[in-house]
């Protein structure tokens, strides 16, 4: 089992939940209006640092996880300028 942490910055966070629905993800958590900084810049929701991110968490079995990660990579390739999608995968010991 894996824990996926997905960070999406852009106008359409629904594109992530649509992928969940299409790839056997039974449950997830979404946190909107996230602020932070990283390689792609700062997002603090201010005039100086515009933009915000949405965070998604899901615990998912290994097989559907591989399929979902492949779909997320395909989605990354379709992003417009200024949109970002980062995916982190962590092993789950207990759930």
Backbone as ProteinMPNN parsed JSONL, in Angstrom:
{"seq_chain_A": "XXXXXXXXXXXXXXXXXXXXXXXXXXXXXXXXXXXXXXXXXXXXXXXXXXXXXXXXXXXXXXXXXXXXXXXXXXXXXXXXXXXXXXXXXXXXXXX", "coords_chain_A": {"N_chain_A": [[0.846, -1.175, 0.0], [0.42, 2.279, -0.686], [0.938, 5.721, 0.167], [-0.177, 8.445, -1.445], [0.768, 11.719, -2.054], [-0.372, 14.496, -3.503], [0.272, 17.448, -5.161], [-1.302, 20.063, -6.571], [-1.267, 22.89, -8.584], [-3.195, 25.216, -9.981], [-6.041, 26.124, -12.079], [-7.929, 24.064, -12.096], [-8.597, 21.871, -10.03], [-10.361, 19.772, -10.06], [-9.62, 18.063, -12.062], [-7.89, 16.279, -10.869], [-9.438, 14.875, -8.952], [-11.17, 13.671, -10.719], [-9.472, 11.846, -11.965], [-9.012, 10.192, -9.759], [-11.567, 9.065, -9.444], [-11.732, 7.583, -11.777], [-9.814, 5.621, -11.44], [-10.163, 3.617, -9.459], [-9.973, 4.687, -6.831], [-11.045, 4.792, -3.696], [-11.214, 6.526, -1.535], [-10.224, 9.797, -0.497], [-8.456, 12.738, 0.597], [-8.83, 16.203, 0.357], [-7.198, 19.281, 0.448], [-7.674, 22.584, 0.166], [-6.418, 25.816, -0.945], [-3.691, 25.883, -0.244], [-0.474, 27.045, 0.696], [2.93, 27.7, -0.22], [6.42, 27.069, -1.015], [8.813, 26.219, -3.504], [10.763, 24.429, -5.97], [9.431, 25.355, -8.236], [8.665, 27.885, -7.575], [7.074, 30.408, -5.438], [3.918, 30.233, -3.82], [1.55, 31.984, -2.415], [-0.88, 33.173, -2.375], [-1.039, 35.938, -2.528], [-0.601, 39.361, -3.744], [2.086, 39.771, -4.226], [3.084, 37.164, -4.282], [1.401, 35.385, -6.087], [-1.198, 32.873, -6.456], [-2.254, 29.571, -5.483], [-2.278, 26.288, -4.054], [-3.685, 22.98, -4.292], [-3.905, 20.258, -2.137], [-3.798, 16.761, -2.188], [-4.492, 13.691, -0.633], [-4.148, 10.204, -0.589], [-4.544, 6.818, 0.352], [-3.594, 3.889, -1.126], [-3.811, 0.7, -2.74], [-1.057, -1.229, -4.115], [-1.185, -2.069, -6.92], [-3.384, -0.55, -8.234], [-2.235, 1.882, -7.615], [0.066, 2.121, -9.224], [-1.134, 2.356, -11.722], [-2.606, 4.719, -11.363], [-0.533, 6.562, -10.868], [0.713, 6.532, -13.372], [-1.333, 7.666, -14.913], [-1.412, 10.19, -13.729], [1.104, 11.152, -14.491], [0.664, 11.361, -17.245], [-1.249, 13.346, -17.158], [0.299, 15.443, -16.17], [1.797, 16.042, -18.435], [-0.057, 17.342, -19.969], [-0.511, 19.782, -18.814], [-1.011, 23.324, -18.674], [0.966, 26.333, -19.227], [2.215, 27.618, -16.206], [0.659, 25.985, -14.583], [1.034, 23.39, -12.158], [1.951, 20.091, -11.16], [2.688, 17.829, -8.788], [3.796, 14.712, -7.55], [4.088, 12.612, -4.83], [5.14, 9.55, -3.457], [4.699, 7.359, -0.835], [5.602, 4.633, 1.314], [3.183, 2.69, 3.115], [2.913, 1.597, 6.35], [1.011, 0.828, 8.28], [-2.55, 0.791, 8.306]], "CA_chain_A": [[0.0, 0.0, 0.0], [1.16, 3.535, -0.788], [0.285, 6.991, 0.427], [0.159, 9.433, -2.457], [0.567, 13.128, -1.762], [-0.417, 15.152, -4.801], [0.19, 18.898, -5.063], [-1.727, 20.632, -7.852], [-1.427, 24.341, -8.629], [-3.848, 25.589, -11.224], [-7.451, 26.474, -11.956], [-8.84, 22.921, -12.256], [-8.301, 20.72, -9.176], [-11.296, 18.686, -10.393], [-8.949, 17.092, -12.929], [-7.276, 15.266, -10.009], [-10.484, 14.013, -8.406], [-11.675, 12.857, -11.838], [-8.549, 10.714, -12.097], [-9.307, 9.286, -8.647], [-12.809, 8.349, -9.74], [-11.5, 6.676, -12.902], [-8.748, 4.651, -11.144], [-10.448, 2.795, -8.277], [-9.605, 5.319, -5.567], [-12.286, 4.843, -2.926], [-11.23, 7.629, -0.583], [-9.12, 10.748, -0.549], [-8.628, 13.994, 1.313], [-8.396, 17.371, -0.411], [-7.002, 20.513, 1.211], [-7.564, 23.714, -0.754], [-5.793, 27.075, -0.519], [-2.387, 25.616, 0.369], [0.585, 27.973, 0.322], [4.25, 27.135, -0.021], [7.48, 27.445, -1.945], [9.618, 25.094, -3.963], [11.512, 24.64, -7.204], [8.635, 26.076, -9.234], [8.345, 29.22, -7.078], [6.24, 30.588, -4.246], [2.477, 30.409, -3.983], [1.054, 32.4, -1.107], [-2.189, 33.793, -2.507], [-0.921, 37.387, -2.366], [-0.193, 40.039, -4.982], [3.521, 39.55, -4.417], [3.28, 35.746, -4.567], [0.055, 34.891, -6.422], [-1.422, 31.449, -6.668], [-2.442, 28.648, -4.373], [-2.251, 24.886, -4.456], [-4.572, 22.022, -3.641], [-3.21, 19.038, -1.731], [-4.632, 15.564, -2.168], [-3.897, 12.529, 0.014], [-4.901, 8.964, -0.701], [-3.863, 5.552, 0.616], [-4.067, 3.064, -2.234], [-3.064, -0.542, -2.956], [0.05, -1.066, -5.055], [-1.528, -2.183, -8.347], [-4.039, 0.66, -8.733], [-1.328, 3.012, -7.433], [0.899, 2.225, -10.431], [-1.991, 2.862, -12.798], [-2.926, 6.114, -11.07], [0.67, 7.366, -11.083], [0.888, 6.669, -14.824], [-2.335, 8.642, -15.368], [-0.978, 11.502, -13.252], [2.204, 11.578, -15.371], [0.037, 11.8, -18.493], [-1.901, 14.631, -16.871], [1.375, 16.436, -16.087], [2.193, 16.412, -19.795], [-1.114, 18.176, -20.551], [-0.684, 21.03, -18.068], [-0.706, 24.589, -19.344], [1.978, 27.151, -18.56], [1.809, 28.116, -14.899], [0.087, 24.908, -13.773], [2.017, 22.447, -11.627], [1.435, 18.858, -10.571], [3.766, 17.057, -8.176], [3.282, 13.487, -6.934], [5.002, 11.919, -3.931], [4.644, 8.228, -3.094], [5.323, 6.893, 0.401], [5.082, 3.338, 1.758], [2.291, 2.708, 4.275], [3.143, 0.442, 7.205], [-0.249, 0.463, 8.924], [-3.708, 1.609, 7.932]], "C_chain_A": [[0.889, 1.235, 0.0], [0.286, 4.689, -0.334], [0.752, 7.944, -0.655], [-0.177, 10.809, -1.922], [0.694, 13.847, -3.094], [-0.605, 16.642, -4.565], [-0.144, 19.421, -6.45], [-1.895, 22.135, -7.699], [-2.001, 24.692, -9.982], [-5.33, 25.786, -11.009], [-8.418, 25.293, -11.912], [-8.496, 21.737, -11.359], [-9.233, 19.537, -9.426], [-10.636, 17.652, -11.3], [-8.299, 15.979, -12.103], [-8.346, 14.327, -9.463], [-11.135, 13.172, -9.502], [-10.777, 11.648, -12.074], [-8.779, 9.704, -10.977], [-10.526, 8.427, -8.97], [-12.616, 7.312, -10.84], [-10.48, 5.579, -12.61], [-8.929, 3.964, -9.79], [-9.946, 3.381, -6.96], [-10.893, 5.545, -4.786], [-12.362, 6.028, -1.976], [-10.02, 8.522, -0.748], [-9.47, 11.946, 0.305], [-8.084, 15.104, 0.433], [-8.297, 18.564, 0.529], [-6.762, 21.632, 0.207], [-6.797, 24.869, -0.115], [-4.471, 26.848, 0.212], [-1.36, 26.609, -0.176], [1.926, 27.307, 0.572], [5.232, 27.636, -1.055], [8.27, 26.209, -2.305], [10.331, 25.45, -5.247], [10.748, 25.461, -8.231], [8.18, 27.448, -8.739], [7.482, 29.208, -5.839], [4.788, 30.737, -4.657], [1.908, 30.707, -2.599], [-0.29, 33.109, -1.184], [-2.184, 35.299, -2.308], [-0.575, 38.029, -3.702], [1.283, 39.808, -5.263], [3.818, 38.115, -4.841], [1.924, 35.125, -4.891], [0.006, 33.371, -6.566], [-1.56, 30.674, -5.377], [-2.397, 27.234, -4.932], [-3.366, 24.127, -3.751], [-3.75, 20.781, -3.343], [-4.217, 17.902, -1.693], [-3.836, 14.446, -1.523], [-4.773, 11.326, -0.279], [-3.997, 7.792, -0.359], [-4.457, 4.54, -0.354], [-3.196, 1.821, -2.371], [-2.069, -0.372, -4.101], [-0.365, -1.099, -6.524], [-2.276, -0.959, -8.869], [-3.17, 1.907, -8.565], [-0.462, 3.208, -8.674], [0.096, 2.809, -11.583], [-2.309, 4.34, -12.595], [-1.711, 7.007, -11.3], [0.951, 7.548, -12.57], [-0.093, 7.698, -15.381], [-1.96, 10.055, -14.924], [0.186, 12.029, -14.087], [1.66, 12.063, -16.712], [-0.628, 13.162, -18.306], [-0.863, 15.748, -16.76], [1.76, 16.934, -17.474], [1.172, 17.336, -20.456], [-1.285, 19.525, -19.854], [-0.311, 22.236, -18.92], [0.396, 25.31, -18.59], [1.421, 27.695, -17.253], [1.161, 27.074, -14.007], [1.205, 23.974, -13.322], [1.295, 21.245, -11.04], [2.626, 18.046, -10.087], [3.151, 15.866, -7.447], [4.386, 12.863, -6.087], [4.355, 10.612, -3.515], [5.429, 7.729, -1.883], [4.764, 5.527, 0.78], [4.224, 3.508, 3.011], [2.548, 1.437, 5.078], [1.847, -0.07, 7.814], [-1.345, 1.377, 8.411], [-4.939, 1.027, 8.582]], "O_chain_A": [[1.964, 1.245, 0.6], [-0.94, 4.643, -0.437], [1.945, 8.222, -0.77], [-1.268, 11.038, -1.401], [1.745, 13.808, -3.734], [-1.525, 17.055, -3.859], [0.63, 19.248, -7.392], [-2.583, 22.601, -6.791], [-1.358, 24.486, -11.011], [-5.828, 25.636, -9.893], [-9.616, 25.495, -11.71], [-8.133, 20.68, -11.876], [-8.917, 18.413, -9.038], [-11.043, 16.49, -11.311], [-8.169, 14.853, -12.583], [-8.178, 13.108, -9.506], [-11.604, 12.067, -9.231], [-11.265, 10.552, -12.351], [-8.746, 8.496, -11.213], [-10.508, 7.21, -8.786], [-13.274, 6.271, -10.831], [-10.289, 4.69, -13.44], [-7.959, 3.756, -9.061], [-9.539, 2.637, -6.068], [-11.724, 6.374, -5.157], [-13.455, 6.488, -1.647], [-8.931, 8.064, -1.094], [-10.624, 12.146, 0.687], [-7.016, 14.972, -0.164], [-9.21, 18.822, 1.314], [-5.765, 21.625, -0.515], [-6.562, 24.889, 1.093], [-4.169, 27.545, 1.181], [-1.381, 26.962, -1.355], [2.056, 26.46, 1.456], [4.921, 28.51, -1.864], [8.384, 25.271, -1.516], [10.488, 26.625, -5.579], [11.356, 26.189, -9.016], [7.39, 28.111, -9.412], [7.192, 28.158, -5.265], [4.475, 31.296, -5.709], [1.796, 29.831, -1.742], [-0.791, 33.595, -0.171], [-3.21, 35.881, -1.957], [-0.288, 37.333, -4.676], [1.682, 39.666, -6.419], [4.703, 37.878, -5.663], [1.355, 34.415, -4.062], [1.019, 32.7, -6.768], [-1.053, 31.069, -4.328], [-2.471, 27.027, -6.144], [-3.912, 24.581, -2.746], [-2.992, 20.308, -4.189], [-5.344, 18.066, -1.226], [-2.655, 14.263, -1.818], [-6.0, 11.415, -0.222], [-2.825, 7.772, -0.735], [-5.673, 4.353, -0.401], [-1.987, 1.877, -2.148], [-2.219, 0.511, -4.945], [0.059, -0.242, -7.299], [-1.847, -0.372, -9.862], [-3.347, 2.884, -9.292], [-0.277, 4.338, -9.127], [0.59, 3.655, -12.329], [-2.282, 5.121, -13.546], [-1.841, 8.093, -11.865], [1.387, 8.622, -12.984], [0.276, 8.511, -16.229], [-2.17, 11.013, -15.668], [0.253, 13.227, -14.363], [2.138, 13.059, -17.254], [-0.574, 14.019, -19.188], [-1.11, 16.87, -17.202], [2.019, 18.123, -17.66], [1.506, 18.042, -21.407], [-2.123, 20.327, -20.266], [0.58, 22.173, -19.767], [0.726, 24.952, -17.459], [0.289, 28.175, -17.204], [1.115, 27.253, -12.79], [2.199, 23.795, -14.025], [0.192, 21.353, -10.504], [3.468, 17.626, -10.881], [2.109, 15.996, -6.803], [5.489, 12.618, -6.576], [3.154, 10.569, -3.248], [6.659, 7.683, -1.901], [3.573, 5.279, 0.589], [4.501, 4.359, 3.856], [2.419, 0.33, 4.555], [1.616, -1.278, 7.857], [-1.124, 2.553, 8.122], [-6.038, 1.554, 8.407]]}, "name": "protein", "num_of_chains": 1, "seq": "XXXXXXXXXXXXXXXXXXXXXXXXXXXXXXXXXXXXXXXXXXXXXXXXXXXXXXXXXXXXXXXXXXXXXXXXXXXXXXXXXXXXXXXXXXXXXXX"}
